[in-house]
Amino acid sequence: MRYLLDANILSALVHREPARVSEHVRSVGQANVCTSIIVAAELRFGVAKKRSVRLMQRVEELLATIDVLPFEEPADTVYGEIRVQLEKRGRPIGANDLFIAAHAISLGYTLVSANEREFSHVPGLRTENWLRRT
């Protein structure tokens, strides 16, 4: 099984908190974790906004250690289908989250995110929260 890490999970790794996120990565294997180019863009936006050279270095070091996957077909088709379903239900989610969910579904990966409430509305999306205390 492969895992697509969301921005809040990668942010925890950048800040080296909490240790359980790193433990999860080790337990599933570094080769089984990746992220989306959309998540990488979110992280880089956050760094640019904070203007922290040290933070930028940490983000770049982390992104260099995992696969950053391009958003490509059939993720665009999955995006359209999910968006229609959510709008029909009156449960739209944020634009970037919708792209990230579609990316994970199109790849057949589990999305790892602490944003459980938002992603719980997406049909067919497998999620795990590695920040939640068990």
N, C-alpha and C positions, 0 to 999 in steps of 0.2 A: 504494500500500500504506500502511496505517495501522499505527501502533505504539502498544501499550499499555505504558506504563512502570511497572515494579515499584518498590517502595519503595527498594531498594538503588541503583537507577539515579537516582531522584529525589534521594536522599540525597547521591549524588556530585555532582549539580548544585547542591544547596544549599550544599555545602561547597566547590564549585568545583574539585573534584578527581575524576578526572583530566580533563585538557582534551579527551581523545578523546571523552568523552560529549557535550560541547557541540558538538564537530565533527560527530558523528553527527547530532545534532538539526539542525544547519545543513544537512548534506548531504541529509537526507530532507525537510526543510522543517518549520518550526514547526507549520504547519497539519496535518501528518500525525502528530503525536504527541499523546497524551492519556494519561489515567490513569483508574483506577477509583475510585469513592467508597470502596471498601474500602482501597485503597492510601492515599488521602488520610486516612482514619481512622487507619491505622497510623502515618503520619507525625505526625499531631496527637497521638496517644498518646505517641509518643517525645518530642515537644516538651514535653508536659504533665509527663511523668516527669522530664525534665531541668530543668524550670522555668527555661528560658533565654529571656529576652525577645528577645535578638538572634536566636537560632535560630528562635523563633516568627515573627519578622518575615520572615526569609529563606524559611521554608516557605510562609508566606502569600503572599509576593511570587511565588514560583515557581508555586504553585497558581493564582494569578490569571492566569498567562500561558499555561496549557494547559487544554484541556477536561478537566473532571472528570465522568466519565460515571456516571449512576445505574445501579444493578444492577436490571435489569428483565427481563421476559419477552423472549426465551426462555432467558435465562441460568439461570433456576431449573431448567428442564427439563434443560439441558445439565449442570448441577451434579449432579442426581440420577443421570443416566446415567454420568457419569465416576466418581462415588463408588462406584457398584455395581461398575463394571469394575475399579477399583483394589482394592476390598475382595476381589473374587473372586480377584485375582492375589496377594493378600497384600502389596500395595504402597500402603497408605494414605499420604496426605500431610497436612500441616497444614491446619487448617480454613480459615484465611484464604487460603492458597495455592490451595486447591481452589476457593474462590469466585473468586479472581482468574483462574485458568486457565479456569474455566467462562465468565467474563465475556469474556475474549479470544476463546475459541472461538466463542461465540455471536455475536460481532460480526464474526468472520472476520479479526481483527487478529493481528499477530505480537506476542507478549509479549517484552518486553526485560527481562531479569533476569540477575543474576549467580548466581542459585540454580539452576544447570543440573542438578544432581543430583536435586533434588526434582521439578522440572518435567519432567525427561526421562521420567518414568513415565506422564505424561498422554497418552493416545492422541489424535492429531489436533491437538495443540497445536504451533504453530510458535513457535520461540523464537530469540532472538539475545542474545548477551552483549556489550554495548558496553563492559564493563569489562575484558574479556579482552584481553591483548596479542596482536596478530596477528603 
